[in-house]
Amino acid sequence: MKPRLFTPGPTPVPEETLLELARPVTYHRSAEAKAVLAEVTEDLKYVFQTAHPVFTLTCSGTGGMEAAVANTLAAGDKAILLTAGRWGERWQGVLKAFGVETVAVKVDYGKAVTPEMLDQALGQHPDAKAVFATLSETSTGVGHDIEAFGKLVAKTDALLILDGISGLGAMECRVDAWGVDVCVTGSQKALMLPPGLAFVSASPKAWRRIDALPPRGFYLDLRRYRKSLADSDTPFTPANTLIRAQRASLKRIRAEGIENLWARHARIAAACRAGVKAMGLELFAERPNSALTVITVPAGVDGSGTLKKLEKQHGFKLADGQDSMKGKIWRLSHMGYADAFDVLGALAALELVLIEGGFKLEAGAGVAAFQKACAAGK
């Protein structure tokens, strides 16, 4: 049976990228390796929509999040944290580890933090040094209005620091135009690579803060990465095989065009939502994003058991809910190397498993709705 990966990370990887990973390992300080990193950096700037350098770190996305905190805040500084799920809570954990005082603007799972909530928090805490937000909250499927957040934070001395790990490349995100001061993403989501790399951008406003603070780390000190990147290099041994493979996936993004990429993800996401509703299922996210669709498990259905059957019988691997949400939601990714027919197949397989389990569903209802939405969204 063919395995089909529909988790919101890791995601499927294009064949040409996988072939790059099969090539012999080369020396990471060679002229060739430096040229590859320079090329990858330029393409990352395009994906981030920034004119400023994007730094490549050999770590997971959480390592990039830690770098964002360690380089911009001192112990005792105050930060506003916008949290709508598990990944906002990840920011909370990192901030706590570095002794940052956190003002939490928190909403229930499935809901989104609004610009009005942020505006109120900024008014109440004018001494906040930073605002932490999440572009795509993969634990719930919520997407946030980062453009609106940026306009509010730009009026203050605070930095806007963004977890774009599962959203960048799947959702519109214009780092410079929207006033995002530090943006973090990871390789294993919409950038179509296995896990292992994190990417971090920093604005001039962020660099003024970074340069004014003493270092709070060694490996994740962005000053070291800035110095090395001037020579198209990294301060420590990089995962150069992954960087070389990332170049291939970034070229795919370049060829499609970033705005076309955003539009394609939006069309597939809209079609998937239409299919879910036609199946008599409910969407979990109040403000759904284009990276994944999160479905509320209907009453009387074994959520975790259904996903196990889906994978065992049809090869489709969707993600369960995390922590307290386990068995309560299904998370169907459609970011990165996935097209409309891939997602259509996932919905068809879910229909079959639900019908077999006794859920009242007209066979083909979700598939038809998906196709109609795709046809209308050309």
N, C-alpha and C positions, 0 to 999 in steps of 0.2 A: 504494500500500500504506500502511496506517495505521501510523505509528511508535508503538511501545509501549515506554516507558522503565521498565526494572526495575533500574537501577543504584542502589547505595546512596548516591546523591547525585551530581548533582541528582536529584530525584524529581518525579513528575507534580504539576502545580499545578491546583487547582480552577478551573473556568471563571469563577466570580464574582471570584476573585482576579486572574486574567488580565485581566478587563475593567477592574478598578481600575487596572492598569498602562497601559491605553489612554487613561485620562483625561488632560486637560491638566496640565502641570506647574504646581504652585502655589508660592508663596513659603514657604520653610521657617521663617520667623520670624513667620508670621501666627498669629492667635488660633486659626484652624482647625487649623493644623499642630500647635500645642501641645496642643489638645484631642485630636487623634488620637494623639499620643505618650502622653498621659496614659492614654488608653483602652487602648492597646497595652501599656503598662507594667502596668496592673492585670491584664490577661488573661495576660501572661507570668508574673506572680506566681502565678496559678492553675495554669498549666502546670508551673512549677517547684515548686509546692507550698511556697511560702515567703511569709512575712509581710513580708519585707524587699524594698527596691527592686531591680528588675532593670534593668540599664543597657543601652542600645542603642548599639552601635558600628557604624560604617560600615566594615566590613572582613570578611574571611572568618573562619571559625572559628579558624584559626591565629592571627589577630590577637587574638581573645579569649583564647587560650591564652597568648600573649605578655603580655597585660595581667595575667593571673593571676599570672604569674611576676614581672613587673617591679614590681608593687605590693606583693607580700607577702614578698619575699626580698631580702637584701643579698648582694653579692659575698662569697663565702667561707662563706655559710650552708650547712648540710647539709640535704639532702632525700632522702627514700626514694621511689624510683620503682618502681611496680608495672607491669611491661611484659609484654604477651603478644602483641605484634605491631607493625605499622608505626606505629600511632598512639600507642602507648606510646613508641616510638622518636622520634616527633615531640616529645613532652614532653622527651625527652633532649636533642634539638637545641636547644630553647628554653632549657632550664636551662644548657646549656653556654655559650650565647651570653651569658648574664647572670652567668657566673662562679660558678655554684652547684655545690657539691660533691655529687655524686649517689651514693647507695647503691642499686644496681640489684637488684631482686628480679625475676628474669627467668625465664620459662618458654618452652618450645618453642612455635612456631606451632601453633595448634589447641588448646592447653591453656589453663587459667585459673589465675591467681594465687589461692591460697586464703587465707582468713582466718588460718590457722595460720602461713603464710609471713610475713604482715604482722606478726602478733604476735611472732614470733621476731625480725624486723628491728627492731621498736620496742624490744624488750628489749635488743638489741645496740647500738642507737643512740639512747639517750635524749635526746641533744642535737639530734636532727632537728627542724628548724623546720616541716617540711611533709611530707605524703604525697601523691603524685600518682597518680591512678588513672584508668581508662577504663571508662565504663559499657558501651558497645558497641564492641568492637574489630572494626571493619568489614573489616579485612584478613583476618580469620579466621572471623568469625561468633560469637566468644566473648562471653558476657555475664558480668560480674563481680558478686559479692555485695556491693554497696555498703553495704547496711544493716549487714552484719556488719563491714565495714571501719570504718564510722562509729562503731560501739560501741567498737571498739578505740582509735581515734584520739581519741575524746572523753575518754578517761582521761588523756591527755597534754596538753602545751602545743602540740603540733603542729597544723597546719591540715590538713584533708582537702580537697584541691583536685581537682575532677573534670572530666574531658573527657566531657561529655554530648552531644557534637555530633551523633552519629548515633543516640543512644538516647532522649534526652528527647522525650517525646510518643509513643514507640512502646513503651517499657518502663516498668514501675513505677519511679518515682524520686521520693522524698519528701525534698526538700532539707533542710527544717528538721527533720523528725522523724528523719531518718537521720544528722544531724550533718554534713552537707556544708557546708563553710565557704565555698568558692568553687566555683561551677558555671558551666561555659561551654557554650553550644550555638550552632548556626548555623542560618540561615534555610532552607537548601536541602535539609534532610533531612525529619524528621517534621513540621516546622512548615509545610511545603507552600508554599514560596516559592522564586523563583530565588536563586542565590547573591548575597551582597552585604552581609548583616547578621550580626553576632555579638551574642550576649546574655550578660551576665555578672551573676551574683548574688554578694553577699558578706554573710556573717553578722556579727553584732556582734563575735564573736571575731576574725574576719578584719579588721574595721575597726580594732580595737585595734592589730593588727600594722601595718596600712597607715598609720595615723596616726602611728605611732612611727618610721616610716622616712622618710628624705628621698626626694623624687621621683627615679625612675630613668628617666623618660621624659617626654614632653610630650603627644603626641596620645593616648596610652593611659593617662594618669594618671587613675585612677578618682576622685580627689578632684575633678577638674574636672567629671566627669559627675555626681557627687553634688550639687555646687553648682548646676549647670544644671538638673538634674532637679527641684530644689525649685520651679522655675518652669516645669515641664513643657517643658524645652528641652534642647538639647544644646550642648556647648561649641564644636563645630565643625560645618561644613555637613554635615547628615545626608543619607542617601539617602531623602528624604522620600516619594518615589513608592513605594519599596519598603516603607517603614513603613506607608503608607496601605494598601497591598495586604496587608501582613501582618495588619492588623486584620481583613480579611475571612476569612483562613484561621484566625485565632484564634477568631473568632466561630463558625466551623464546629466547632472543638474544644470550645468552651464548650457549644454546643448538644447535642453528643453526650455530653458529660460525661467528665472525665478518666479515671475508673475504668472506664467503658464502653469508652473508647478503648484503654486498656491491655488489657482483656479481649478486645476484638476482634482486636488485634494478636497476642495470645497464641494465640487459636483458629486464626487463619490460619497462624501459624508452625507450630503443631502439625500442622495438616493438610498443610502443605507438606512437613514432615519425613516424615510418613507416606507421602506420594506419592513422595518421593525414594527411600525405602527399598523401596517396592513395585516401583520400576523397576530394582531391583538395583544401585542406587548407594549410596555411603557418604557420611555426613555428615562434614565435616571438623572441626567444633568439638566439643570435649569437653563444653562447657557452653553449648549454643546459646542465642542470645538471640532476641527477638521482632521485631527490626528487619529481619533478613535471614537467608536460609538459604545456607550455604556448602557446596558439593558437591565431593567429591574426584573429579577426572577419572579415569575407569577406565583401567586399563592397555590400551594399544593404541589409545586414542582421542586424536585431535589436539585438545587442549583449546581452544587459541586458534582453530583452524580451525572447530571446531564452533560457537563463538559467532559467527563471521563468517557462517556459513551460516544460523544462526538469525535473524540480523538481516536478511540479504539476502533470504531466502526467505519469512520470516514477519513481519518487522518488529519482532521482540522483541529489545531491547537489554539483555543481561545484562552484568555486569562480569567481566573476567578477573581473575586474581590479580595482585598488585602485586610488582614487583621480582623476588625469587627465586622467588616463587610463580606467576609468569606461566606460563600453560599447564597448571598443576597443579590449579587449583580454578576453580569457577564460583560467582559471587556473585549471588544472586537476591534483590533487595530486595522487601519487602512492607510498607514503612512509609509513613505519610502517606496520600496520596490514592490508595489502592489497596484494592480489596475482594476477597473470596474468588474471584469470577469472573475478575477480572484475573489473579490468581495461577494459577488453574486453567488459563487459556489459555496461560500461560507454560510450565507443565508439559506440556500437550498438544503445544505446538510443539517442546519439547525432545525429547519422545518421538519425534516424526516425524523430526527430524533425526538422532537416534541410530539409529533403525531403518534409515533410508536409508544411514547410514554402516556398517551391518553389525553394530551392537551387538545382542546377543541380548536382546530385550525383547518382552514380550507387549503389543501395542498396547492402550492404555487402562488398563493396570495402575496407573500412577501417578494417572491421572484418577479411577479408581474409588476408590482408597485415599484420595485427597484428599476426595472427596465423602462417603465413609463417616465420615471423621474429623470433617468439618464437621457432619454430621448428629448424631454422637454428642456433639459439643461445644457444642450449643446452650445 
